[in-house]
Amino acid sequence: MDGSFSSENQIAGNTTNIRGRVQIFGSEPHTFVGIVDQNGSEYSIYPQSQEQVLRTLQGYLVDFTVMLLDEAQGYGSLFLRGGTVTVISWKVIE
C-alpha cells in the first residue's frame, strides 16, 4: 500500500526518509498521531489534517518520505522530541 499527500503539503525544505510505525499517543479525547522510527525516535505530524489518513497505517512498518520542519508545530510537538515532520509519501513494507 503506497500513498502520498497532495502537492499543497509539499513545501520546499529538508526532506528525508524515515522507516517506522505510526503510533497513536495520548488518551481519548486528546489523541494525536506520531511516527516512531526503528531507533525509537518519536516525530510529531504537521499539519493535523494528515492524521486521519496516517491512522490507517497503524500497525504496519512503513517507509515515509518526510519534510523536517525547522520549528515545532502542532499539539504533538509538545510531547514528541524527535522533531516535527510533514509526510509527503509512504510505502508499506510489512
C-alpha positions in Angstrom: 0.0 0.0 0.0 1.6 3.2 -1.2 0.3 6.8 -0.9 1.1 10.5 -0.9 -0.5 13.7 0.1 -1.4 16.4 -2.4 1.2 18.9 -3.6 -0.3 21.6 -1.3 1.6 19.8 1.6 4.9 19.7 -0.3 6.7 22.8 0.8 10.3 23.4 -0.1 12.6 22.2 2.7 14.6 19.4 4.2 13.4 16.0 3.1 14.5 12.7 4.4 13.3 9.1 4.7 12.1 7.5 8.0 11.4 3.8 8.4 9.0 3.3 11.3 5.5 2.8 12.5 2.5 5.1 13.1 1.6 5.3 16.8 -1.4 6.9 18.5 -0.4 9.0 21.6 -2.5 10.4 24.4 -5.8 9.5 25.8 -9.3 10.0 24.4 -10.5 12.5 23.5 -7.0 14.1 23.3 -5.1 11.7 21.0 -2.6 12.6 18.3 -0.6 10.7 15.7 3.2 10.4 15.6 5.8 8.3 13.8 8.2 6.1 15.8 11.3 5.2 13.8 13.3 2.0 14.3 15.7 3.7 16.7 12.8 4.8 19.0 12.8 8.5 17.9 9.3 10.0 18.0 8.2 12.5 15.4 5.1 14.7 15.6 3.0 15.2 12.4 2.0 18.6 11.0 -0.4 19.6 9.6 -3.1 17.8 11.7 -5.1 17.2 8.6 -2.7 14.3 7.8 -3.6 12.4 10.9 -6.8 10.8 9.7 -5.1 9.1 6.7 -2.0 8.1 8.8 -4.1 6.4 11.4 -5.0 3.8 8.8 -1.3 2.8 8.7 -1.1 2.0 12.4 0.5 -1.5 12.9 2.5 -1.5 9.6 6.2 -1.0 9.1 6.3 2.0 6.7 8.9 3.9 4.7 8.0 7.5 4.9 9.4 10.4 2.9 9.0 13.4 5.1 9.9 17.1 5.3 11.7 18.0 8.5 10.2 21.3 9.8 12.6 23.8 11.3 10.2 24.8 14.1 7.9 22.6 16.3 4.3 22.8 15.1 1.0 21.4 16.4 -0.1 19.7 19.6 2.1 16.6 19.2 5.3 18.6 19.2 4.7 19.5 22.8 5.4 15.8 23.7 7.4 14.2 21.0 11.0 15.3 20.9 12.3 13.8 17.6 11.1 16.8 15.7 8.1 17.8 13.6 7.6 16.4 10.1 5.2 16.8 7.2 4.6 13.4 5.4 5.0 13.7 1.7 4.6 10.0 0.7 4.7 6.5 2.2 5.2 2.8 1.2 4.1 0.0 3.5 6.9 -2.6 4.0 5.1 -5.2 6.1 
